[in-house]
Amino acid sequence: MTAPLFDLSGRAKLRITGSDRLRFLNGQVTNDVRKASESAA
């Protein structure tokens, strides 16, 4: 079984900063971003 390859070079990376960044991101996605770590992002 082989794994498919996808070209993801067109995707953008965002850097969200500020003291309320976790509250903002938590309102944008369905997962609880407060539980995410930098290494598991």
MDTraj code that builds the backbone (N, CA, C; nanometers):
import mdtraj as md
import numpy as np

residues = "MET THR ALA PRO LEU PHE ASP LEU SER GLY ARG ALA LYS LEU ARG ILE THR GLY SER ASP ARG LEU ARG PHE LEU ASN GLY GLN VAL THR ASN ASP VAL ARG LYS ALA SER GLU SER ALA ALA".split()
xyz = np.array([
    [0.0852, -0.1173, 0.0000],
    [0.0000, 0.0000, 0.0000],
    [0.0898, 0.1236, 0.0000],
    [0.0633, 0.2162, -0.0886],
    [0.1425, 0.3388, -0.0946],
    [0.0597, 0.4566, -0.0460],
    [0.1285, 0.5522, 0.0092],
    [0.0619, 0.6733, 0.0580],
    [0.0558, 0.7764, -0.0540],
    [-0.0563, 0.8441, -0.0690],
    [-0.0655, 0.9482, -0.1724],
    [0.0160, 1.0714, -0.1332],
    [0.0637, 1.1411, -0.2327],
    [0.1381, 1.2652, -0.2103],
    [0.0532, 1.3823, -0.2567],
    [0.0570, 1.4884, -0.1808],
    [-0.0207, 1.6075, -0.2139],
    [0.0706, 1.7286, -0.2146],
    [0.0530, 1.8150, -0.3126],
    [0.1283, 1.9402, -0.3182],
    [0.0560, 2.0430, -0.2317],
    [0.1144, 2.0765, -0.1189],
    [0.0542, 2.1736, -0.0271],
    [0.1290, 2.3065, -0.0293],
    [0.2102, 2.3282, -0.1313],
    [0.2914, 2.4499, -0.1365],
    [0.2067, 2.5765, -0.1515],
    [0.0850, 2.5638, -0.1985],
    [-0.0008, 2.6803, -0.2147],
    [-0.0697, 2.7253, -0.0872],
    [-0.0549, 2.6496, 0.0191],
    [-0.1188, 2.6865, 0.1460],
    [-0.0361, 2.7901, 0.2194],
    [-0.1029, 2.8756, 0.2896],
    [-0.0359, 2.9831, 0.3633],
    [-0.0195, 2.9448, 0.5100],
    [0.0795, 3.0049, 0.5724],
    [0.0992, 2.9908, 0.7163],
    [0.0683, 3.1251, 0.7801],
    [-0.0019, 3.1209, 0.8904],
    [-0.0368, 3.2430, 0.9619],
    [0.0302, 3.2430, 1.0979],
    [0.0739, 3.3592, 1.1394],
    [0.1274, 3.3754, 1.2748],
    [0.0292, 3.4642, 1.3500],
    [-0.0358, 3.4069, 1.4477],
    [-0.1342, 3.4793, 1.5278],
    [-0.0668, 3.5192, 1.6580],
    [-0.0647, 3.6488, 1.6866],
    [0.0016, 3.6983, 1.8071],
    [-0.0960, 3.7802, 1.8899],
    [-0.0550, 3.8118, 2.0085],
    [-0.1381, 3.8932, 2.0963],
    [-0.1824, 3.8141, 2.2174],
    [-0.2194, 3.8864, 2.3198],
    [-0.2554, 3.8207, 2.4453],
    [-0.3860, 3.7419, 2.4353],
    [-0.4727, 3.7763, 2.3388],
    [-0.6005, 3.7057, 2.3256],
    [-0.6023, 3.6079, 2.2087],
    [-0.4847, 3.5664, 2.1611],
    [-0.4759, 3.4797, 2.0434],
    [-0.5443, 3.3443, 2.0640],
    [-0.5325, 3.2849, 2.1823],
    [-0.5963, 3.1553, 2.2059],
    [-0.7478, 3.1680, 2.2077],
    [-0.7981, 3.2735, 2.2677],
    [-0.9432, 3.2958, 2.2699],
    [-0.9948, 3.3189, 2.1280],
    [-0.9210, 3.3970, 2.0489],
    [-0.9602, 3.4223, 1.9106],
    [-0.9611, 3.2929, 1.8295],
    [-0.8510, 3.2166, 1.8355],
    [-0.8427, 3.0931, 1.7583],
    [-0.9467, 2.9916, 1.8027],
    [-0.9734, 2.9864, 1.9311],
    [-1.0731, 2.8927, 1.9822],
    [-1.2105, 2.9225, 1.9235],
    [-1.2371, 3.0471, 1.8895],
    [-1.3640, 3.0828, 1.8274],
    [-1.3681, 3.0555, 1.6780],
    [-1.2538, 3.0255, 1.6168],
    [-1.2470, 3.0049, 1.4725],
    [-1.2489, 2.8578, 1.4320],
    [-1.2104, 2.7692, 1.5214],
    [-1.1988, 2.6270, 1.4877],
    [-1.2840, 2.5432, 1.5828],
    [-1.3048, 2.4173, 1.5471],
    [-1.3872, 2.3296, 1.6293],
    [-1.3088, 2.2608, 1.7402],
    [-1.1764, 2.2532, 1.7296],
    [-1.0951, 2.1918, 1.8347],
    [-1.0618, 2.2940, 1.9419],
    [-1.0319, 2.2470, 2.0609],
    [-0.9909, 2.3343, 2.1705],
    [-0.8416, 2.3623, 2.1551],
    [-0.8060, 2.4788, 2.1013],
    [-0.6655, 2.5095, 2.0742],
    [-0.5855, 2.5300, 2.2018],
    [-0.6523, 2.5494, 2.3131],
    [-0.5803, 2.5651, 2.4399],
    [-0.5121, 2.4354, 2.4806],
    [-0.5568, 2.3225, 2.4259],
    [-0.4970, 2.1927, 2.4581],
    [-0.3818, 2.1572, 2.3643],
    [-0.3609, 2.2344, 2.2588],
    [-0.2547, 2.2054, 2.1618],
    [-0.1207, 2.2557, 2.2136],
    [-0.0168, 2.1806, 2.1814],
    [0.1182, 2.2251, 2.2152],
    [0.1879, 2.2677, 2.0869],
    [0.2956, 2.3404, 2.0993],
    [0.3681, 2.3873, 1.9811],
    [0.4213, 2.2705, 1.8991],
    [0.4661, 2.1644, 1.9635],
    [0.5209, 2.0495, 1.8912],
    [0.4119, 1.9649, 1.8257],
    [0.2892, 1.9757, 1.8714],
    [0.1799, 1.8963, 1.8151],
    [0.0890, 1.9786, 1.7249],
    [0.1264, 2.1005, 1.6957],
    [0.0422, 2.1873, 1.6132],
    [0.0464, 2.1464, 1.4680],
])
top = md.Topology()
chain = top.add_chain()
for i, resn in enumerate(residues, 1):
    res = top.add_residue(resn, chain, resSeq=i)
    for name in ("N", "CA", "C"):
        top.add_atom(name, md.element.get_by_symbol(name[0]), res)
traj = md.Trajectory(xyz[None], top)
